[in-house]
Amino acid sequence: MFALFLLDRVRTEVVSLAGFGAGALLDLVPVPEIFSGLSDPAFVTVVEMLLIVIAIGRTALPGRLSMLLAARRLSERQVLAVL
């Protein structure tokens, strides 16, 4: 599984779900324990952050912002202040 994450040829979600399935099918971890961490607040926060990043990435906002900053020829400090 770790090699699949490193190679980045298969989507991360697919590798994760395959790991859950393999753990359950091979009786490496009891099924209730496999999904017990999904209700943890830290996990929920990470998932929410990933969804926000994906949503922003699908919009034209990052491209527009970079073009705007490039057109104004701001210094590095000014760009950091804007970000």
Stockholm file with secondary structure:
# STOCKHOLM 1.0

chainA/1-83         MFALFLLDRVRTEVVSLAGFGAGALLDLVPVPEIFSGLSDPAFVTVVEMLLIVIAIGRTALPGRLSMLLAARRLSERQVLAVL
#=GR chainA/1-83 SS CHHHHHHTCSCHHHHHHHHHHHHHHTTSSCHHHHTGGGGCHHHHHHHHHHHHHHHHHHSSHHHHHHHHHHHHTCCHHHHHHHC
#=GC SS_cons        CHHHHHHTCSCHHHHHHHHHHHHHHTTSSCHHHHTGGGGCHHHHHHHHHHHHHHHHHHSSHHHHHHHHHHHHTCCHHHHHHHC
//
